[in-house]
Amino acid sequence: MQRIIFYLAAIETNKDSILIFEEPEANSFPFYTKFLAERIALDRSNQYFISTYNPYLLLSLLEKTPTKDIQVFITYFEDYQTKIKPLSDDEKSEILDLDASVFFEIERFLEG
């Protein structure tokens, strides 16, 4: 709960800022994860960079944020290099269809 309060305080006390959150859902109940994602999605004042492996956070962000205002990147390791792949709007929609299994099927976004 302390982490959620920390993130909410960061959201509420910053305007026209860039906020970087690493796994903001860590050690939180799904309800609070979804609540935090909705607060981030509805915040039009700040820009966010978020790393996560939590499907509930990702899905809530994708559901509540206009497509034009969100970009999703997949980070992966290949040939001894860390690589980043941006997802298209169609791929972001596909994530919503996959629901909570999105991280179990992440390889499908790296193919061809």
Order of alpha helices (4+ residues) and beta strands (2+ residues): alpha-beta-alpha-beta-alpha-beta-beta-alpha
